[in-house]
Structures are given as C-alpha cells and as structure tokens.
C-alpha cells in the first residue's frame, strides 16, 4: 500500500518501522532552537499547529521507548542523526536519556467526563485523576516495553518536601504506585462510561481521596547499562482541542500550578484558540490571568520568523521523508528508484509548435497595439537575451519564456514613455530603463500558464513549496504523484513524470483537497479564498506584470487587523478557521512602505488550483471592509 497516502503516525508497525520514515528536523527546528529551551519542562507548553504540521510525529519521536531504541542502536546513519537531534533538543546526552516522555491521546472518554452531572470542580478533579493515573501507568509501560528493565528497575523520586504525600499515590514502592494508578484509572473510567452517573456521595472513596502524582513526583530513577540514572518525567497530552472549551481551560489552569514538577506539553490545533490568539495577536483570552513566558510557553509549528530559512529547512525535511517513504513503494523500489526528485522531471517544458505560433502572433499584436518600432522590439529582445546569457537557470528560460518576457518589458516600456514629451523622436528612451530580471521571467511563466496551458508547478522544489511547511500536506501531494509513478512502473513504463503530468496530478489533488474542506465556516472560507485568488490572478495577468510573478497574498494594515481580531465578527471566525485548517497562513507585523501589515497568504493547493506562483513578498493591499463585503456577498 502506498505509504504516501497514509498519515505517518498511522503507518507505525513497530519502533523500527516508525524510525525508518521519521525525520529529526522538527526536533531541531521547534525544540532545539526554541529561545526558552531550558524552561520547556518547567512550564506547561502548548504545541500548536494546523492538521498535518507534525505535532503527533514530533511527540512520538520523544517518547521514551523510541528514545531508548535510538540511543541503544546507533549503527545506522538514520539513528545517529536522530540521536544528534535528541541531544540538541536536550532529551538525551548522546549516551543516555534525560527525559522519560509518554504521550496520552485525549480521546472521547475525557470529554464524556465533562458531561457528568457534577460541579465543574468535581469534573475537573476526575479528569485530572484519570490523566495522572494514565501518565503513571504510561511511564511504567514505556520504561519497560523494550525489556531492558523490569518494574523493579524503576523508582519514582518524590519532591524533598513531599514524603507525606507519597501515601496518596501508593507509597514509595513502584508496584504499589502502579496498583494505585490502575485502581484510579478503572474507577474514573467506569464513572464516565456509566449509563447513569452515580450520586456524588456514592462515588467510591478511592476516587474521592487525594491523588496528585504530578505534584509529588520530581524525577524517575532507572537502570541504564548496569548503572542508575535519573530522568525527568514528561507527559504529552495529544489533541487537547477535543476537550470542551471550559474543560480545556480548567485543565490548563490546573497544569499551570507551580506545584507541578513534571513536564506538561499539550498538543492542539489552532481552532481551539480565539481568533486573536490564533493570529498571535495576544495571550489567549480564554485563559485570563495567565501570560505567555511567565505562566506557559507556546511552540507554534508554523514558524514565520525567517521564512526563507524555513522554506529551505522544510525542503530538506520533506525530501528526506519522501525518500524514506519511497523505499516502501515496492514497484518503484524493486526497479531501483530511491529518489523522488529524480522521478520528477524538471526539464523546462517548451510550448508545442502550434501554441508557439499563437504566442508569436499575440506578441506581434502587442507591438502594433503599443506602436513599437522594430528597432525598439529588437532592443527589448536584446535585453532579454543578455539576461538569459548570464542567468544561473538559463536552461530553464526557453524561447517561449523569453518571448513572454519581451511582451512584459514592452508593456512596461510603453507605460514609462506614455507621458513623455516626444519632439524629434517617436521612439524615446524611458527615464528609467526597463530591465529583465527574475520577477519578469516568473511573471512570463504564470502568464503562459494561463494563456497557453504551459505547466507551472513541477519539480521537487515546487512540490515542497506547495506544501507550506506542512508535512501531511506534502505527503498528500507527493502521494498523488507517486500513485501515477507506481501505475506506470507496474505497466512497465518509465515512471518519471513529465512537467505536464505532474501539473495534472497536482491540480487534481489540490481540487480534491479544497472540495473536501469540512471544517466550521468551510463554505465561507471557500468563497473568500475564491474571490481573493481570482483577484491575484487578475493582477498577475496585467500585461506589464507589475508584481512580477504576481501576488498570492493579501495585505491588511495591522491596526485594522487588531480591531477585527478582538471583536466577534463573522469575518474573524472565517479567518481563524481558514488559518487553522490550512486554507491560508498569516504573517504579522510585515514592514513595507513605512507601514505594518498582516499578510494573508493563500495555501499551496489554492495556488495550484488557480495557477498562482509560490513566491513570497508580493501582496495586494486590501481593507477589512473589502473582506467583509466578499463574505457578505457570498462570492462563488
């Protein structure tokens, strides 16, 4: 089965299988380079991202069972790279682990506890008891699963001032601690799963008694290569957005108590946040009294601090991941294909003879419409040929691209001389000479795509950039290409895809992704995206290509966005859910023209569907009222 079509976390058969497809890049990017890495176990940490940004994969990589497997076997290059990443993220020293992490999926039974007919404080205590019991059982399980030690090789070490509290968690004996955790888990789970909830006074005494291992346990001592080492416990609560909003707020407040001495990470989607918090305007207003950096930390898995470096980093991670996945596609592996990049033909596709003739005829009409002399056209052609001769990517600048560039330069020339006084000459030199550059060639590619169907999105870099630093989206898009390669290989055809074949597969997949959006406000998001994308296309198709490749981004002044996001308008919710589910991304405080902008950048699938480039920096200036008018009109 094509592994590209399945989520990585669902592809796990065992530890070795997971490590064979996992990349260490998220650990290095989001943990090792975090500005407050030294506090990631002292304060609760929210790890926030859209679906597919790799939250669960990163959490799985730091679970103790995987850390131990990597550190004990560094014979392979992949495990050595993973060990280095774990060391840089301070989960290991290179020889032994420093942290014992366990991941708990926040499944439906936690939400069901909130439906019980009890006071909110009681329901919060029940939820915390279940989480803590499962965390204790999880630590014991993950510390013994690789069979390098048994329960006797594990000792829970309490805080120096918490000896009296040891009784509530079962005492100092690890087996007794395990038995107490099992008892609490069974009783609380039974309460939540009961058809009829018992009266409050009928809740078993074992549940009503204090149970707070998070406040008692400081570290865990384990046997490691015939010696004893201490590791810090970490509990990772996955998908906390599944909780009721009030339940989540109660949980977060409880975990923010300074008495907790274990690491607490919460993995969540952006849609669990307010619009203001999702757009990183302020602290989450659902948690009044708690402040970033002082009471909790955030790791947002969509970095915008240096987007050029981020894009390069993601390309490295995606290519590494793709090549690992490719090894599991038997028809390709058996034929010796181990590199996805090699199977994506990047040779520039030139227009066929018939369309090339149409292009030249269109160019000739431009010269007549703009009243350009033959000498002027020749000089513009020379500007382009001189640029191509010196360009690093000269082999990509085929004759059709060069003709498209001349058309753009011709329109720019005409615009610059339109208001000049013409006396002796009817072919004047513009005050500012027209120049050929990368933006002009990119603009020609976009225009040729729309006018003549020339492939625009092909090659490994385009595939990575279309994914918007989202690992799951990359796998979906790559999977559509690999499926076609696999089919061709089975039919004994060359599996390498031409640019046209790549474009076709990506367009089909992009349309499928957008059509299947099913999140709240999805229809409004589609309408907004459609309207904005068409405005970007209109701009890109202007004859003089004023923004080069064109825009795939809308810019709203920061002052306007601040007001919008702190309100309760429908537009704020539409933008929040569009951001949370990857319809677009946001860049705050972008400086240009002496002003601060909030950039709303359309996602890769949207750019593929509408024929827009993936370049960054160009944007169309709009106002909040423009966006409100679009969703109010129900544009389609």
Steps between C-alpha positions, in 0.01 A plus 500: 500500500629846404630644832471855363122464517499421871585720797846421634369441851257242361777319317677385815543125523781506752780727617731419210225560244419840648863608515549396138260772383539766772711813455693669785451848350196600714697426816784724388276778374232527767669362813878537470475856362229618736609819672393363840607138461614494863142561620316246286465260794439761768191665351204354313566515126234527229613352169268658245459430131265426213416136423804335347770734628658207684391551861429132567805378310728728701336389824542136399869554427571612856310216670741306716458169316621661177773701669633184662488306174697773322764545771565128540547440128690773316641270236288655224541850360132572563523412870817705539327801350202445728727464805670828411162673472387358835821622657461851357141503630632400846314169509829310514872546553594284201559200728200492729153660525422807708121497472236227527210616284166331454227609258132479599239547223214710637223276374125512545485367856655823630229707331237261639616579853393860440146383428459357850238678717753630753648836590777618263762465774405136554514424128840669476632288788372183332665595171830582671490174694452298179778688319744460789421132549552430130820705500643290786400179325640639176838575655523150644396346170736704282792442738452123484370444145845450345572231765827657615359527854203381701290690749758437773744711297276807530478735798277807521687771692275746689562867564709546817202650682242251371573186698166531682317512165651170389215315667240641259683359194563159657818547700864470400477153343462516122269197488271666757506825298400303191216323687365832634509649148315198361235534769444871430491448124244220522271683740504835317458337160202304633340821625530667160378194310198431723157527343375666818748704701501417873413763756793704617496337843508155338830560318753248642722629777809397303408764241402767749831463683784734390698375202763742366810321371589802282558700820688218675736357237819694419698247297527131422805286563558213257768245426709580192795286391552356848480836674224721636410829331232759569258622231241774515141390432303668220135442413381600151125546464417458132196666335381701799279694257260203531410619850210729577630862500423543870655161571817597312523828692461316833763244401746765389459698819559186707813413305630855539521460878858545614477198727519277191859388454465287191505614139155572352453536125162550334460438127215690338360645181461871445123480485497448877633856538323832467551687168737740676711217644494300174644802320747549788371844590491447874478250781209259463203688641350165607765487774473831687771551756752275326774659291737371238856436620407554862234230546528295178692473175385445143661310217324595178585248229470754220800723545496839328810653657719432197288360223785458251690279744176325599426410140854366450477300823169349396636404159777303670257328735244425229756355258645283776153382601396435138804286428435296815139446398602411146682194632159358600351532149590157365451554122740797513743356755532173309599699188771687688323835540601651833476877438171682450678804355647291219153372408369857464625628165601864536601558139334820385192419289492710182171573329417274204543644152133596456477691828841656440360642178201640692737659751701673230184627335379636835838671547477658154156639588652650816768680297234648273269596787782666690633659179852368554756534226694200375813654647337528844378140490849387402653696789259339747581156363869578554428597862344158551770300318773680698319408823458136395866469406607598853220323692581197717182329384552583131402146397153562648447822304379346175394694193137524608603649835727749325216608271273541801766711672529729197121550506514606865794735439320649201200589717727646767683705239176635358382596847820687580506708182125563483524842667833607355504794259599375156661762278762377257467129564201267492695222674617669821717354772318469834632697797538166680625220271305175499698205632461125479518321836372195684161656568444559130578139409274378784224728376538362148463144631176582681356680199596220260336252738167682484512595133649187345487227767876485556571295817577724797529268801752218459824375653594413856543860620154597375353192671663597830400866472139404420486324836546819700726332759224247575628142504161334455408726207835418342424129528155548347636693202799270460270201530300614198822503297632171638170327418547588133863392511401170658236436234749570222760273658250214528424545129874484425509864397760754606366632834657845468226762462517785252422855619157477335424171676612647833283809452199286413538279810556796732202691364276198547621453857478870586140517378419188700653647818307825469175327405523284814548782748253413774594723791277770655442797266651295214255637243576859598873425491462354148311810385763732646790300359336485157448876490851583620667246269317641198613850595857372513460338157365824355805684631743238366344522155546876461716546187784673687499243787546775764574248775710267285374152578191663642354483848367207698454713810269770633632772733285661771634780718589374846287764674193374314578135575544567870152650519349218293655216701397634838137523389242231444426545129433216259808601298724444804365145533536434126862613511568293813371175352661568162832545681446202729430259214760618253296700248752777551775606739561829676807717548472776759676835517641484149673830430464662159456858383546632853193305615434177689290239324332171581555275198245232415681257269297250298599137550681278251189308385323832436797628298506177298126513430501861387838501325691728737870488583649411837722809532478706817504874562253631242153585628186688405400775742149458632287619793295303750186644343600344167513153659174557686331594172626182334361261761178700531445480125548122504746518211530175307 
